[in-house]
Amino acid sequence: LRNFLSSDYMISANPFLTSVFLEKYKLQGLYEGTIIEEGYPRNDRLFNTDRKALLSLLGKYGLDIDSKKEIILYAPTWKGNDYNHPQVDVNEYIDFKRSLESLIDTDKYQVLLKPHQVVYKELKKSGRISDSLIPAFVDTPISVPMVSNISTNRNANMTTRKSREATRLKSIFMKVGARLGMEIPLEKSGSRL
């Protein structure tokens, strides 16, 4: 509370967060500084990332990215009970990527992996999927603008530029997840992208 009260400015992401500061932290009537509502600075990168520069940077770290293909990004989180010692099965990542590639048109799409940073170290050590592994130091919001489709291992959420393709890709992600025994519900999908 003292840190809030001694500051001249506070940055708030939105009106809701401003009300949290004022009401939940009981700053209403006490805080004499200015609250600036400017969004989340981290999310600025969603809109202000140079795709060509990012692809060039990733190329320097061993990723072989075809700039003519659309990118499907698989961004799973970590599993286990201990953050510092996650359960990592390198074969699970390799199997997921191979299964996904078997169901898509690889002349049109390329699959990249952006695992949680604690998992990245283990996957990198294996050396088996380095050509598809986005480095841990590349923040996820930086990598999002270069991709067409995103999926996670927790809820199969996806964003895409083309909603019809998103529906088909979501079905494929779910099919691959079910095939590999992952916690992604199975949906029927017939066509290959």
Secondary structure, DSSP 8 states (H G I E B T S, - for coil): -HHHHH-SEEEESSHHHHHIIIIITT-TTT--SEEEE---GGGGGGTS--HHHHHHHHHHTT----TTSEEEEE----BSS-TTS-B--HHHHHHHHHHHHHHS-TTTEEEEE---HHHHHHHHHH-SSGGGB--TTS-HHHHGGG-SEEE-TTT-----S-HHHHHHHHHHHHHHHHHTT-SS---------
